[in-house]
Amino acid sequence: KLDKARLDAALSKMVADGRVAGASALVWQDGQERYFGSAGFADREAQRPMRRDTLVQIWSMTKPVTGVALMQLWEQGKFRLDDPVALHLPEFAGVKVADKTGALRPPSRPMTIRDLMRHTAGLAYGMKPGPADDAYRRLEPLALSNSLTEAGRKLAQVPLLFDPGQEWSYSASVDVQAMLVEKLSGQTHEAYVRQHILQPLKMQDTAWTQPETNFARLAATYLAGTDGRIARQPDAQTRRMNFDPARRLTMGGAGLVSSLDDYMRFARMLLNGGELDGARILKPSTVRLMATDHLDPSVKERFFLPTKGAVGFGLDFAVRTGQPKTPGENRGAVGEFFWDGAATTLFFVDPANRLTAVF
């Protein structure tokens, strides 16, 4: 059951407790809208309320969109999932693994495209201590002043954290997926996604490059400080990523701005087995493949993935594999698949209950 009053109260409490400036949520089930609610502010300082058409930076919720783009090309026979990445992107042919002292050695096997999609490639993301992440932070491959090609060249200079397939570690691998989209399609990643996903799904608000007129609809970004209070981040950061014509990088792993209803169209497409309102984006079997846990049980090191609950990882989605064992663990139906974003955005697709939600 969906209790609107309970959901409204939950959103309002998030705002009242100072966890967020504003929040909104949308739920679809059995082909119809079951819930919409919002609370708080898109811009707390200007007292601009969180509305249904508010635009937000979705950060890593960009990753599933890039994954869908790449899997469209897989359906066309452009690559095999177990192809070495270097077969299509030769700059990655010489990548080495760094041990804790920084000594380099060849990997035990090449990283594959499947490794990229399940975060087992060994690539860094600047999130950890150690030689590989130190090199990542020094080279800044995902600086907005780099083109995607330049980002790839720099990423290929960063040592791997581990042998491909041995661990799960969140990384810049989805940006390499975007490079593959460009190489295999002959289009820029931004143009390919717009033509083959966003336009067919009528996602009119979703883009890396936004018109200046949309800035007035964009939510400000707030981050929690060490005191637990949220503080507004400079608007210049957001402007540079989405409204500055000098930006060169289109990331595969972040950068999209979207709205609640727009991203719900993407989520509904996945719930419907790859199709929405007559637009076929993926085959049902491809969606099932992406939404299936691809992590071997022998992969014990999984960085922060266990904080998501009893989950494994498919192709650019976390996949729920079991019910929670403790009261503090995230709840959900076995078989649901999902991902979230740095600014506290989230979506999940729950085939068992024929339901999808965007927050």
C-alpha positions, 0 to 999 in steps of 0.5 A, a space after each residue: 500500500 502507498 500511504 500518501 500522508 505517510 510519504 508526505 510526512 517523510 519528505 517534510 521531516 527530511 526538510 524539518 530535520 535539516 537533512 535536505 533543503 527540498 525533496 520531491 518524489 514520484 511513484 508509478 505502479 501498474 501503469 499509473 501514477 500512485 504518488 507525487 509529493 514535494 517539500 521544502 525549497 529548491 533554493 532555500 535562500 531565495 525561498 523558491 519551493 521544490 516543485 514538480 518541474 524543478 531541475 536537479 543535478 542527478 550526478 551518478 544517476 547519469 550512469 544508467 543512461 550511459 549504460 543503456 546507450 552502450 547496451 544498445 550498441 551491444 544489441 547491434 553486435 558492435 562489441 562483445 561484453 567480454 571484449 578487452 577494453 583495449 580492443 576498442 580503445 588501444 590507449 588502455 593496452 598498457 595499463 598496469 596494476 599498482 601495489 601499495 608501495 606504488 610498484 607497477 606490474 602487468 594485470 593478471 588479465 585484461 580489463 573487459 567491457 563487462 568489468 567496466 559495467 560492473 565496476 570490477 575493472 580496477 580503475 580509480 575514482 580519486 576516492 581512496 588513499 594509495 598510489 592509483 588514486 593519488 595518480 588520478 587526483 594528480 592527472 584530473 582526467 575528469 576535469 571539465 577542460 578535458 575532452 572525453 578523448 583527453 580524459 581517456 588518455 589520462 585515465 589510461 595513465 592511472 594505475 589499476 587498483 587491483 587485477 580486473 575482476 578481483 574486487 568491486 570498486 566504484 570508479 570512472 569506468 562509466 566515463 570509459 563506457 562513454 568513450 566506447 559509445 563514441 568509438 562504436 557509434 561515430 557520434 559524440 556521447 552527448 549527441 548519441 544519447 540525445 538521439 537514441 534515448 532522450 528524444 525517443 523517450 520525450 525526456 525534454 528536460 534532460 541534458 548535459 547542456 542546458 539553455 540559460 533559460 532553464 537556470 531559473 528552474 535549477 535546484 541549488 546544491 547543498 552539501 552536509 558539513 562536518 557539523 551535519 548542517 547542509 551548506 549551499 555550494 557555489 552556483 558557479 560550479 553548476 553553471 560551469 557543468 551545464 550552462 558554460 559553452 566552454 565546457 569540453 567534457 561530457 562525462 558518462 558517469 555524471 553531468 546530466 540535469 533532469 526533472 522528476 517526470 523526465 527521469 521517471 520516463 527513463 525508469 518506466 521504460 526499464 520497468 516496461 522491459 525497454 519500451 515506453 509509449 511505442 519507443 523501443 530503447 532496449 530488448 526485454 532480455 537486455 534489461 534483464 541482463 543488466 538487472 542481473 547480479 554479475 558479481 561472482 561470490 568470490 568478489 569479497 572486497 566491495 568498497 561501499 556497495 554493502 551500504 546499499 543493502 543486500 545487493 550485488 551489481 549488474 551492468 550499471 545497476 545495483 541489484 537486490 539479492 536478498 531481504 535485509 538482515 538488520 533493522 538498519 538495512 535498506 529495505 526493498 524487493 528482491 530483484 529490484 535494481 537501482 542507483 543514486 546520485 551524489 546530491 541525494 537523488 535516487 531511483 529504483 525499479 521493482 519488477 516484483 511489485 510492478 513499481 518504480 520510484 524517483 526521488 
